[in-house]
Amino acid sequence: MSAALGRLHEPLNRLLGTRTANALVKLGIVTVDDLLRHYPRRYADPGQLTDIGSLQLGEHVSVLARVEKATMRPYANRGGARLEAVVTDGRHPLVLTFFAKHAGALRYHEQRLRPDASGVFSGVVGEFQGKRQLTHPDYLMVGAEVDDDEAALYEASLPIPIYPATASMPTWKLQRCVRTVLDTLAEDDVPDPAPSEVRARAGLPTRFEALRLVHKPESAADHGRGRHRLRFEEAFVLQAALAQRRARAAEEDATARPSRSGGLLERFDAALPFTLTEGQVSVGAELAHDLARPRPMQRLLQGEVGSGKTVVALRAMLQVIDAGGQAALLAPTEVLAAQHARTLRTLLGPLAEGGLLGGAADGTRVALLTGSLGAAARKAALLQAASGEAGIVVGTHALLGEHVQFADLGLVVVDEQHRFGVEQRDALRAKGRVAPHLLVMTATPIPRTVAMTVFGDLEVSTLTQVPAGRSGIQTVVVPAANPRWMERAWQRVREEVDAGHRAYVVCPRIHPDDDIAGPPESELDDADLVPAGGEGADRAPLRAVLEVVEMLRATPALAGLQVDVLHGQMAPVDKDAAMARFASGASQVLVSTTVIEVGVDVPEATVMVVFDSDRFGLSQLHQLRGRVGRGSAPGLCLLVSTAEPGTPAAARVEALAETTDGFRLAQLDLELRAEGDVLGAAQSGRTSGLRLLRVVKDAELIEEARRESAGVVAVDPGLLEHPALAAAIAAQLDPDQEEFLERA
């Protein structure tokens, strides 16, 4: 990879010196390539000054402003001096303050900060005597770095790149670093992942040209053209990686698993107490066709909450079992794995009791394999999998263990794919004698552009209908600060329980903030919780399971009810017991973290209260809401929110209250949360794949990149003739994140 990257792989300390290179490390910038991929956040127009009135106290800013005056103020009684310069955007003043032991030390600043000169001033916004100020700001005067007036006028007319920066490495120092490095490079030093014929068809500059346009633009059109080219490159590299995965899968052999008459699938269908939806029948036919081919099926099954994905997956498993194979279902949590095993056994009835008294003579078995199983239960499950007695093996990461063997693994079903890396998925597939068929399921509705970008190596099947007999769900936003609304919320919970139903109460944390040392514990990754920044950062701490359960047990409206607890830090046996008590009605209220987000199915649960709902993404709230209203009684979801009206957080919960269309919500979630990098943030020092590409806004660009990359890979699957593209794939895409879907 380093040979393909050439000069781009060079450490910056050789070009910029150790001190500057060390400061850049704090921004994750180590090599020439890292620096050139640190793109400007925005561009300041020298003719358009920054709106100083919009600056927030405590914010680190870079402000383009014009100097109004600069005044030296000596301290008569205690020595020293203060230079006070006032800059303006034409409407609002901002004070720049410099201190020194004597006035001479400030003359340099006084001479540079001449009235009517413009500059970029960087620092933390403070306040003194009612005026906003920057103390000892770093700054760069526009046009001051060149020697003659004509050059200064030209420099002062250029767009000013504003980079993501730190206090020790302000934006203009970054600009100088980038220019220093760029000036040492030539076209041949910057390998281009986009082949020349692709660039010609799309009318794109080379990568080297694009970097110059982005970092040293002479006009807005320049940096726009450069950024367009770099966005295309990101899409092209990603789509080429996915095209390679599709090509590799198409070359693999698989055992054909055609359906047969008189088998388990036919008997299962005949015993179903409900009618399959049109969507379930249609998608089932797609899966049956794929399974009957001697090439491994690679299919993503997505669907609305409650659309019946499990039944569709089970029918595919039974087709494989009828053809002499086994199926493995990989789930992300022990709670969900146990839930899947119970659901499959219930759906199959006697067909899941093969060899047992009262079971079907030619039935099969459903084995459960998780890390917390006792020695005897684990040994039994391993034996059932290895002997083929269990046609279906459900498990967590424990299925990936080296001691887990299958008699004839024919189908791998992965639930909630975005919680597993590609390597984990492939580790399970490797347990088959030949490549098993693959069915990936996700309960998070995926907008088309995201599916194309993140799951681009899979064929997509979608379920949109909800089975008949299910009632709707009403969603209401409850202001946390309104005692009467909160009191009514618990009264509604009591009414539902008194009618024979159950209630979930969801909290984002396990422990209250003041009960533990260090950061509060949570079951959520950073991607799950939406930062409160700018939306009322002084709000109360997030609610925690262990404090809320005590509060509810003391709430008069819930007197006499059994309130139980479920969270990820409990022992697996305790989690199973809590779910069993709730499902049976021994407990009526379950206070839980988001461990119940996906797949947990208690038809008697009709009401859910979600604390701090404004801190969750829309798609996750939609999944949580889908845990209620799964039976014949209507569901009720109460979103307890601390968000101020008009904020993005308030917009999220209001959107959820207005619609139950998961695909619309998923699209809106991406837009509201600015989506960021769909492939996830950089991990372990690896470069993140997407910097500029936005899957919502750049759908047409992604389509174009997909077509072009497919053509390149079709002719050269190993990219032997395109080493720059192969190197870009290796450098920019962490293998564990190729199929990561942001949990929005």
Number of C-alpha atoms within 10 A of each C-alpha: 14 11 11 17 20 15 19 20 16 16 17 24 16 10 16 15 11 12 9 17 19 15 16 23 13 13 15 15 21 19 21 21 20 20 20 21 17 18 19 20 12 13 17 18 17 20 13 10 18 21 15 19 13 8 17 14 12 11 11 17 21 25 23 27 27 26 23 19 17 21 13 16 13 17 13 8 6 8 11 16 20 18 20 19 24 20 28 23 19 13 8 14 20 24 22 22 17 19 18 14 14 14 18 11 14 17 13 9 14 19 10 15 23 16 15 13 17 24 24 24 23 25 22 18 20 19 14 9 6 7 10 20 24 22 18 15 20 19 20 19 19 21 21 18 11 13 9 10 11 11 14 15 14 12 18 19 16 20 21 25 22 21 21 16 22 17 14 12 18 22 27 21 17 22 18 11 19 22 15 13 16 18 9 10 13 11 11 10 14 20 20 21 20 27 16 13 10 16 18 12 9 14 10 20 19 21 20 19 16 22 23 19 22 24 27 19 21 17 14 16 11 18 24 14 17 24 21 19 25 23 19 22 26 23 27 27 26 26 29 27 25 25 24 21 15 19 17 13 18 15 10 13 14 22 24 21 24 16 21 13 9 9 16 25 23 16 13 18 14 10 12 11 9 11 11 18 16 13 20 24 12 16 19 20 14 13 22 19 15 21 29 19 16 17 19 25 26 20 21 23 23 22 24 24 27 22 21 19 20 17 16 21 20 21 20 25 27 24 26 30 27 22 19 15 24 28 29 28 25 29 26 18 18 24 24 23 23 22 19 24 20 14 17 19 16 12 18 24 15 20 23 24 20 19 15 13 9 10 16 16 13 13 21 26 24 25 24 28 26 22 14 13 15 9 9 9 15 17 13 14 23 22 18 22 28 17 14 22 21 28 30 30 26 26 25 21 18 17 25 19 11 10 10 16 20 25 20 22 31 31 29 27 27 24 24 19 23 22 17 20 16 16 12 15 19 14 14 24 22 14 21 22 14 16 23 30 28 24 25 24 21 21 25 23 25 24 18 16 20 22 20 21 23 24 24 23 24 22 16 18 17 18 22 20 16 18 18 12 11 16 16 16 21 17 21 18 20 24 17 16 11 10 11 11 15 16 13 13 20 17 16 17 25 21 16 20 21 12 8 12 20 27 27 28 25 27 26 24 24 25 19 17 17 10 10 10 8 8 8 16 16 21 16 15 8 10 14 18 19 15 14 15 8 10 17 12 10 9 10 9 13 19 19 24 25 19 16 21 19 11 10 19 17 12 14 11 18 19 12 10 16 16 21 20 23 24 24 18 12 12 11 18 12 14 18 17 13 19 23 14 16 24 17 12 17 14 19 26 28 24 24 26 24 23 19 21 19 23 24 20 20 20 17 24 29 27 29 28 25 27 25 22 29 28 22 24 24 29 27 22 23 25 22 24 29 24 26 29 25 23 17 14 18 16 24 23 28 24 27 22 20 23 23 14 11 9 13 17 25 19 17 24 25 18 15 23 18 12 14 19 14 23 18 16 24 22 20 19 19 22 15 15 15 11 17 17 18 25 21 20 17 17 11 7 8 13 19 18 25 24 17 20 23 22 26 18 11 16 18 12 19 27 16 15 25 22 14 21 23 21 15 19 20 13 10 13 19 14 17 10 13 17 18 21 23 19 20 23 22 14 16 17 20 20 14 14 22 23 24 19 24 19 20 20
